[in-house]
Amino acid sequence: MSDLSAFLLQQQMVCFFQRDGESNHFPEPESKLPTLSFTRLNHAPPLILHYSKLIIAFVFLLHQASAFFFQWRNLPYSLQRRPFQFVFQCGGSRHRLGQHRFSKGELQRFGNIEVSPSAGVLNYGQGLFEGMKAYRKQDGKNILLFRPEENATRMRSGAERMCMPAPTVDQFVEAVKATVLANKRWVPPAGKGSLYIRPLLMGTGAVLGLAPAPEYTFLVYVSPVGNYFKEGVAPINLIVESEFHRATPGGTGGVKTIGNYAAVLKAQSIAKSKGYSDVLYLDCVHKRYLEEVSSCNIFIVKDKVISTPEIKGTILPGITRKSIIDVARTQGFKVEERNVTVDELLEADEVFCTGTAVVVSPVGSITHKGKRVSYGEGSFGPVSEKLYTVLTSLQMGLSEDNMNWTVNLS
């Protein structure tokens, strides 16, 4: 594939906006997606005109058909260079403190965003992100989003904690819909993966002293992905972390701020170098209660009773976590949200993780202070398998959505 055609396949979506007092404004996007146009060639010599049109048509058709030839089998969980993405801008310039001028949003081809070295997100970590997925139904035409309004609400809650303005729920959802529809050819076929959606909210305005940034950027990009863990849906192996902690009471552990994830990289890197899939963190006060894994929530099952750490400010209120709790209760299981000890973890019948990236992932073993405890026989336990089947069937449109959780994009 030529550099030109590869370039045409690399695009992203970004929505810039700036705060004006307490009000925020997101204009509707103006499309700049590739279109086939010969307007500028009308006055060229006939022969040049003929061959130029052929070249343009070839590149355009190559761009349109690129997803058809994409290798969907064994799709990794990593950023793909080929997704068709786009840019949606709504920014402006500040005239004086508290007043901003907004530009009209527009769809653009891929391009880096430019921020000041003194941007709030770079210097003080003023940033949030979300994670979502779009699934293609078996009919090959319809695409489903899963509870996008929940992500929008969580971002708004996190923005309040981080002193940032945020898009409304409707603005957030519409931006996500527009991104997915523009990238619909990059939603993997049913059963081959999903289109991962990454909304970002960042303080991109310049600020030297410690203070909220004067300008903000809301950005959305997408990438087709496979399974998060290399094990796929096979059980993962976790190690309980006793030295490093993910969050503290009164901190930002309960919001999806970017700093929370940089803080886990050290422990995660050490764990992976020893052959573990990820790290399970404990509370920083008593060092005996479960909190969460680096990027997913944790559940245990004992005598068919499901327990998970309660949300109290140090644990991210996962949307998949919330959904699994609701699904479990509709299936007749008892679910407890409470403090869960390490001892209970080691004595559990089943252990599993939940998250947008992992969906539902069975845990095959837990290692704590040199002691390794195994669960199951190399596959899902009966309870976690039931929950996984019900949830994924709903997400992929294989069963009726009685929960009213999915949004259909045809």
Backbone torsions as a table, in degrees:
resi	resn	phi	psi	omega
1	MET	NA	135.5	-176.5
2	SER	-71.1	161.3	177.1
3	ASP	-61.3	-35.4	-178.9
4	LEU	-64.6	-49.0	-178.8
5	SER	-66.8	-34.9	177.6
6	ALA	-64.2	-39.5	178.4
7	PHE	-62.3	-40.8	-178.7
8	LEU	-65.4	-18.1	-178.4
9	LEU	-94.5	-3.7	-178.9
10	GLN	-106.2	107.2	-179.1
11	GLN	-146.6	166.0	-179.5
12	GLN	-146.4	171.0	176.0
13	MET	-118.4	128.7	177.1
14	VAL	-133.5	139.1	175.7
15	CYS	-122.3	110.6	178.1
16	PHE	-95.4	138.8	171.9
17	PHE	-150.0	157.9	-179.7
18	GLN	-128.7	147.9	-174.3
19	ARG	-78.0	137.5	175.9
20	ASP	-126.4	90.2	-174.4
21	GLY	64.7	-123.6	179.4
22	GLU	-101.1	0.9	-176.5
23	SER	-106.6	144.3	176.4
24	ASN	-124.5	150.8	-176.5
25	HIS	-134.5	128.2	176.2
26	PHE	-119.2	98.7	176.5
27	PRO	-65.2	159.3	176.6
28	GLU	-68.4	144.0	-179.5
29	PRO	-69.0	145.9	175.4
30	GLU	-107.2	121.2	-171.3
31	SER	-69.6	133.9	170.4
32	LYS	-130.1	33.4	178.7
33	LEU	-69.2	155.1	-177.5
34	PRO	-57.7	132.6	175.2
35	THR	-132.1	156.6	-178.4
36	LEU	-90.4	112.0	-176.0
37	SER	-138.8	135.5	179.3
38	PHE	-115.7	15.1	-172.9
39	THR	-54.9	-44.3	-174.3
40	ARG	-76.3	-7.6	-178.3
41	LEU	-98.4	-2.1	-171.9
42	ASN	-59.6	-28.3	-175.4
43	HIS	-101.1	9.5	179.0
44	ALA	-79.7	157.6	175.3
45	PRO	-55.2	148.9	-174.3
46	PRO	-53.0	-46.3	-176.8
47	LEU	-65.8	-44.9	178.3
48	ILE	-63.3	-40.5	179.3
49	LEU	-60.4	-44.3	-177.4
50	HIS	-61.6	-51.5	-177.4
51	TYR	-70.8	-32.8	177.9
52	SER	-63.5	-41.8	178.6
53	LYS	-64.0	-39.4	179.5
54	LEU	-63.6	-42.6	-179.7
55	ILE	-64.7	-46.2	179.9
56	ILE	-61.4	-43.9	-179.8
57	ALA	-63.2	-39.6	-180.0
58	PHE	-64.0	-47.0	179.8
59	VAL	-62.8	-41.2	-179.8
60	PHE	-62.8	-46.7	-179.5
61	LEU	-66.6	-35.6	176.9
62	LEU	-62.5	-41.6	177.9
63	HIS	-62.3	-45.0	-178.0
64	GLN	-67.1	-34.3	-174.9
65	ALA	-92.5	-2.7	-172.9
66	SER	-58.2	-38.1	-179.6
67	ALA	-66.5	-28.0	-178.7
68	PHE	-63.4	-34.7	-177.1
69	PHE	-94.4	0.9	-177.8
70	PHE	-67.3	140.4	-179.8
71	GLN	-83.8	96.9	-177.0
72	TRP	-78.9	-23.0	-177.1
73	ARG	-65.7	137.8	179.5
74	ASN	55.5	41.5	179.2
75	LEU	-63.8	125.5	-178.6
76	PRO	-78.9	165.4	174.7
77	TYR	-95.2	80.0	179.8
78	SER	-155.0	161.1	-178.9
79	LEU	-66.8	122.4	179.5
80	GLN	-90.0	141.0	-178.5
81	ARG	-77.5	-14.8	-170.7
82	ARG	-97.9	-9.7	-175.8
83	PRO	-57.7	139.8	175.8
84	PHE	-82.4	109.8	-175.7
85	GLN	-125.9	172.1	-178.6
86	PHE	-150.6	168.7	-174.9
87	VAL	-112.4	137.7	178.5
88	PHE	-130.3	108.4	-175.0
89	GLN	-106.3	139.8	166.8
90	CYS	-145.7	82.9	-177.2
91	GLY	-126.1	-175.7	-179.7
92	GLY	-173.7	-168.6	179.6
93	SER	-123.4	147.5	-179.1
94	ARG	-88.7	127.7	177.8
95	HIS	-84.9	-45.5	175.8
96	ARG	-155.5	168.4	-174.3
97	LEU	-51.1	126.2	176.0
98	GLY	88.3	-5.1	-179.7
99	GLN	-126.2	135.5	-178.1
100	HIS	-134.7	155.0	174.7
101	ARG	-114.6	130.0	-175.6
102	PHE	-101.8	136.7	174.2
103	SER	-94.0	163.0	-179.0
104	LYS	-77.8	136.5	178.4
105	GLY	-67.8	150.9	179.9
106	GLU	-152.5	151.1	175.3
107	LEU	-87.1	135.0	-176.4
108	GLN	-137.0	165.7	172.1
109	ARG	-74.0	170.3	-178.1
110	PHE	-56.8	142.0	175.5
111	GLY	-171.3	147.7	177.4
112	ASN	-65.7	149.7	173.8
113	ILE	-92.9	144.6	-177.2
114	GLU	-103.7	124.3	177.5
115	VAL	-130.0	154.5	178.3
116	SER	-70.8	147.4	173.9
117	PRO	-58.7	-21.4	179.4
118	SER	-99.2	19.7	178.6
119	ALA	-60.6	143.7	-178.4
120	GLY	-58.0	-36.7	-178.2
121	VAL	-68.9	-32.4	-178.8
122	LEU	-79.6	-37.0	-175.2
123	ASN	-91.4	-35.4	-173.6
124	TYR	-124.9	8.7	175.0
125	GLY	67.2	28.5	-178.9
126	GLN	-81.5	85.2	-177.8
127	GLY	-159.0	150.8	178.1
128	LEU	-133.8	157.8	171.8
129	PHE	-146.2	164.5	176.1
130	GLU	-129.3	163.5	176.3
131	GLY	-133.5	130.3	-177.4
132	MET	-142.6	168.3	177.3
133	LYS	-138.5	148.9	172.1
134	ALA	-118.3	137.6	-178.1
135	TYR	-119.6	141.9	174.5
136	ARG	-90.0	133.0	178.5
137	LYS	-75.2	167.0	-176.5
138	GLN	-65.2	-21.7	178.4
139	ASP	-71.0	-9.7	177.3
140	GLY	79.3	-6.4	-176.2
141	LYS	-109.9	-50.9	-175.7
142	ASN	-79.9	146.1	-179.4
143	ILE	-124.7	139.1	-177.8
144	LEU	-114.9	134.3	166.8
145	LEU	-98.6	151.0	-178.7
146	PHE	-114.1	108.8	174.3
147	ARG	50.1	50.0	-177.4
148	PRO	-61.8	-29.3	179.7
149	GLU	-66.1	-25.6	177.2
150	GLU	-68.6	-40.8	176.3
151	ASN	-64.0	-40.3	179.3
152	ALA	-62.7	-43.8	179.8
153	THR	-65.0	-40.7	179.4
154	ARG	-66.3	-38.1	177.4
155	MET	-64.9	-39.7	178.7
156	ARG	-64.0	-39.5	177.4
157	SER	-64.8	-43.4	178.1
158	GLY	-65.7	-36.9	179.3
159	ALA	-63.1	-38.9	178.3
160	GLU	-62.9	-40.4	179.7
161	ARG	-67.3	-33.2	-176.1
162	MET	-97.2	11.7	178.4
163	CYS	57.8	48.9	-178.9
164	MET	-127.6	145.2	170.0
165	PRO	-73.0	159.2	-178.7
166	ALA	-143.8	153.7	175.4
167	PRO	-66.1	153.9	174.6
168	THR	-68.0	167.2	178.4
169	VAL	-59.0	-44.0	-179.6
170	ASP	-64.3	-42.2	179.6
171	GLN	-63.4	-43.2	179.0
172	PHE	-60.3	-51.3	-176.5
173	VAL	-64.2	-41.8	-179.9
174	GLU	-65.5	-36.8	177.2
175	ALA	-64.4	-41.3	178.6
176	VAL	-65.2	-44.3	178.3
177	LYS	-58.2	-45.8	-178.8
178	ALA	-61.6	-39.9	180.0
179	THR	-64.0	-47.1	-177.7
180	VAL	-64.9	-43.3	-179.9
181	LEU	-63.7	-36.7	177.9
182	ALA	-69.1	-23.8	-178.4
183	ASN	-109.7	20.1	-170.8
184	LYS	-59.3	-29.8	179.4
185	ARG	-69.8	-14.4	-179.3
186	TRP	-100.6	6.9	170.2
187	VAL	-78.8	118.7	-175.7
188	PRO	-57.9	155.0	174.9
189	PRO	-58.1	156.7	-179.4
190	ALA	-53.8	129.4	178.3
191	GLY	85.2	-3.6	-177.2
192	LYS	-105.9	0.7	-178.2
193	GLY	141.1	-161.4	-178.9
194	SER	-149.5	168.7	174.6
195	LEU	-98.0	112.1	179.3
196	TYR	-79.9	136.2	-176.9
197	ILE	-118.2	126.2	-177.2
198	ARG	-121.3	97.4	170.6
199	PRO	-81.6	140.6	178.4
200	LEU	-129.6	143.2	173.5
201	LEU	-129.3	120.1	-172.0
202	MET	-133.9	146.6	171.3
203	GLY	-84.1	98.1	-174.8
204	THR	-99.4	-5.9	177.2
205	GLY	-73.1	150.9	-178.4
206	ALA	-73.6	132.7	177.8
207	VAL	-151.0	128.1	-178.8
208	LEU	-93.6	-52.6	176.8
209	GLY	-77.2	163.8	-179.9
210	LEU	-70.5	106.3	-177.4
211	ALA	-165.7	160.2	175.4
212	PRO	-60.3	142.9	179.4
213	ALA	-65.6	149.5	179.1
214	PRO	-80.5	-15.5	-178.2
215	GLU	-136.2	151.2	-176.1
216	TYR	-136.4	154.0	179.0
217	THR	-126.2	128.0	172.5
218	PHE	-107.7	120.7	-171.2
219	LEU	-128.3	139.7	176.8
220	VAL	-131.2	127.1	172.3
221	TYR	-134.3	165.4	-175.2
222	VAL	-136.4	161.0	176.0
223	SER	-159.5	135.0	173.8
224	PRO	-68.6	138.5	-176.5
225	VAL	-138.3	159.7	172.1
226	GLY	-104.9	-140.5	-179.0
227	ASN	-76.2	145.7	-178.1
228	TYR	-70.9	-52.0	178.6
229	PHE	-86.4	146.5	-179.6
230	LYS	-62.8	-22.5	178.7
231	GLU	-72.5	-9.7	-176.3
232	GLY	69.4	-124.9	176.6
233	VAL	-95.6	5.9	174.6
234	ALA	-72.8	155.3	-178.0
235	PRO	-58.9	143.9	177.9
236	ILE	-101.3	164.0	-178.4
237	ASN	-118.8	120.7	-175.9
238	LEU	-111.8	153.6	172.0
239	ILE	-120.6	135.8	178.9
240	VAL	-78.7	126.5	-178.0
241	GLU	-93.1	122.9	-178.3
242	SER	-107.0	-18.6	-176.1
243	GLU	-94.7	-49.0	-179.8
244	PHE	-91.9	149.8	179.0
245	HIS	-128.4	143.7	-177.6
246	ARG	-79.6	-37.4	-173.5
247	ALA	-151.4	164.0	177.9
248	THR	-129.6	154.0	177.0
249	PRO	-57.7	134.9	-178.8
250	GLY	84.5	-2.9	-179.8
251	GLY	-90.6	-149.1	-175.9
252	THR	-112.1	19.6	-178.4
253	GLY	-61.6	-23.0	-178.0
254	GLY	-89.1	0.8	176.9
255	VAL	-122.4	158.2	-173.8
256	LYS	-91.1	60.3	179.3
257	THR	-86.0	149.7	-173.0
258	ILE	-62.5	-32.6	-178.0
259	GLY	-63.8	-27.8	179.6
260	ASN	-61.9	-29.6	-174.0
261	TYR	-89.2	-31.5	174.1
262	ALA	-64.4	-32.3	-176.4
263	ALA	-69.1	-20.2	-177.5
264	VAL	-96.1	-5.8	-173.5
265	LEU	-63.7	-37.2	-178.8
266	LYS	-62.2	-54.6	-179.1
267	ALA	-63.5	-38.8	-179.4
268	GLN	-65.4	-41.7	179.9
269	SER	-62.8	-41.9	178.7
270	ILE	-63.4	-44.3	-178.9
271	ALA	-62.5	-44.8	-178.6
272	LYS	-67.5	-31.8	177.8
273	SER	-66.9	-19.7	178.6
274	LYS	-97.9	4.0	175.9
275	GLY	96.6	3.7	179.0
276	TYR	-86.5	155.5	179.8
277	SER	-76.6	-38.2	-176.8
278	ASP	-168.5	-175.3	-174.7
279	VAL	-116.8	139.4	172.9
280	LEU	-107.7	121.8	-175.2
281	TYR	-94.5	149.6	176.3
282	LEU	-106.6	165.8	176.2
283	ASP	-66.5	150.6	-173.9
284	CYS	-86.4	-7.7	-178.3
285	VAL	-90.7	-59.2	-177.2
286	HIS	-95.1	-21.3	-179.9
287	LYS	57.8	37.5	178.6
288	ARG	-141.4	-9.3	-179.7
289	TYR	-102.9	138.3	179.9
290	LEU	-69.6	144.8	173.1
291	GLU	-116.4	-84.1	177.2
292	GLU	-160.6	171.5	174.6
293	VAL	-84.1	171.7	-174.0
294	SER	-51.1	-40.7	-176.2
295	SER	-139.0	25.7	178.1
296	CYS	-158.5	159.8	179.3
297	ASN	-86.3	160.5	-175.6
298	ILE	-118.3	142.4	176.6
299	PHE	-132.2	148.1	170.8
300	ILE	-125.0	155.3	177.8
301	VAL	-127.1	128.4	176.6
302	LYS	-138.3	120.6	-178.5
303	ASP	53.2	40.6	178.1
304	LYS	67.0	10.4	172.5
305	VAL	-97.4	127.2	-177.5
306	ILE	-96.6	130.0	179.0
307	SER	-127.9	144.9	178.2
308	THR	-147.8	146.8	178.8
309	PRO	-55.5	138.0	-179.4
310	GLU	-74.7	154.3	178.7
311	ILE	-82.5	116.8	-178.9
312	LYS	-145.4	30.7	173.9
313	GLY	102.7	-19.3	-179.8
314	THR	-108.5	-3.4	-178.2
315	ILE	-122.2	136.0	179.4
316	LEU	-68.5	129.9	176.2
317	PRO	-75.0	82.4	-175.6
318	GLY	-63.2	140.7	179.5
319	ILE	-75.0	-37.0	174.2
320	THR	-67.7	-38.1	175.6
321	ARG	-56.7	-50.5	179.8
322	LYS	-59.9	-40.5	-178.7
323	SER	-68.4	-40.8	179.3
324	ILE	-64.4	-39.2	177.6
325	ILE	-60.9	-45.1	179.4
326	ASP	-65.4	-43.3	179.2
327	VAL	-62.4	-44.4	-178.9
328	ALA	-59.2	-42.6	-179.2
329	ARG	-68.3	-36.2	177.4
330	THR	-69.5	-22.2	177.8
331	GLN	-89.3	3.7	175.6
332	GLY	92.1	6.9	179.0
333	PHE	-85.7	148.1	172.9
334	LYS	-86.4	130.3	-179.3
335	VAL	-122.0	130.7	178.9
336	GLU	-117.4	128.1	172.2
337	GLU	-105.5	109.2	-171.4
338	ARG	-162.4	179.4	171.8
339	ASN	-69.2	128.6	179.4
340	VAL	-118.7	124.2	-176.2
341	THR	-86.4	163.5	176.3
342	VAL	-62.9	-38.6	179.4
343	ASP	-59.9	-41.2	177.5
344	GLU	-64.5	-38.2	177.7
345	LEU	-59.4	-46.8	-176.3
346	LEU	-70.3	-19.8	-179.4
347	GLU	-101.8	4.2	-175.8
348	ALA	-70.1	156.5	175.2
349	ASP	-81.7	-36.9	178.4
350	GLU	-141.5	151.5	173.0
351	VAL	-137.4	137.2	177.1
352	PHE	-149.1	159.4	180.0
353	CYS	-113.5	154.6	176.3
354	THR	-134.8	148.2	177.5
355	GLY	176.1	164.6	178.7
356	THR	-59.0	-44.6	-177.6
357	ALA	-69.9	-46.9	-174.5
358	VAL	-89.5	-16.9	-173.8
359	VAL	62.3	-98.6	171.4
360	VAL	-129.3	120.8	-176.7
361	SER	-122.9	121.3	178.4
362	PRO	-70.8	145.7	176.8
363	VAL	-100.7	124.0	-178.4
364	GLY	-88.7	-28.9	179.1
365	SER	-156.5	152.8	173.7
366	ILE	-126.1	131.7	175.1
367	THR	-113.6	126.2	-179.2
368	HIS	-137.8	117.5	179.7
369	LYS	52.8	43.7	176.3
370	GLY	84.7	-8.3	179.8
371	LYS	-97.0	126.6	-178.9
372	ARG	-108.9	126.5	178.3
373	VAL	-117.7	130.8	-179.1
374	SER	-105.0	152.9	-179.8
375	TYR	-128.9	140.9	175.1
376	GLY	66.5	-165.9	-177.7
377	GLU	-127.5	48.9	177.2
378	GLY	82.8	22.0	179.3
379	SER	-157.0	-173.9	176.0
380	PHE	-61.4	149.1	166.6
381	GLY	-80.6	168.1	-176.4
382	PRO	-61.6	-37.8	-178.6
383	VAL	-72.8	-50.6	-178.6
384	SER	-64.8	-34.0	177.9
385	GLU	-65.6	-40.4	178.4
386	LYS	-62.2	-46.0	-178.9
387	LEU	-66.1	-40.6	178.2
388	TYR	-60.8	-45.6	-178.1
389	THR	-63.7	-45.4	-178.9
390	VAL	-64.6	-45.7	-176.7
391	LEU	-67.6	-48.6	-177.4
392	THR	-67.7	-33.0	176.1
393	SER	-62.6	-37.5	178.6
394	LEU	-71.1	-45.5	-178.8
395	GLN	-61.2	-35.3	-175.3
396	MET	-95.9	3.4	177.8
397	GLY	76.1	21.6	179.9
398	LEU	-85.7	-14.4	178.2
399	SER	-135.1	163.8	-178.8
400	GLU	-68.0	135.6	-178.6
401	ASP	-86.5	81.6	178.5
402	ASN	-75.5	-12.9	-179.6
403	MET	-89.3	-11.9	-177.4
404	ASN	59.6	45.7	-176.6
405	TRP	-100.1	-24.5	-173.8
406	THR	-96.0	151.0	176.2
407	VAL	-117.6	120.9	-176.2
408	ASN	-89.6	128.1	175.3
409	LEU	-115.0	109.5	-176.5
410	SER	-98.4	NA	NA
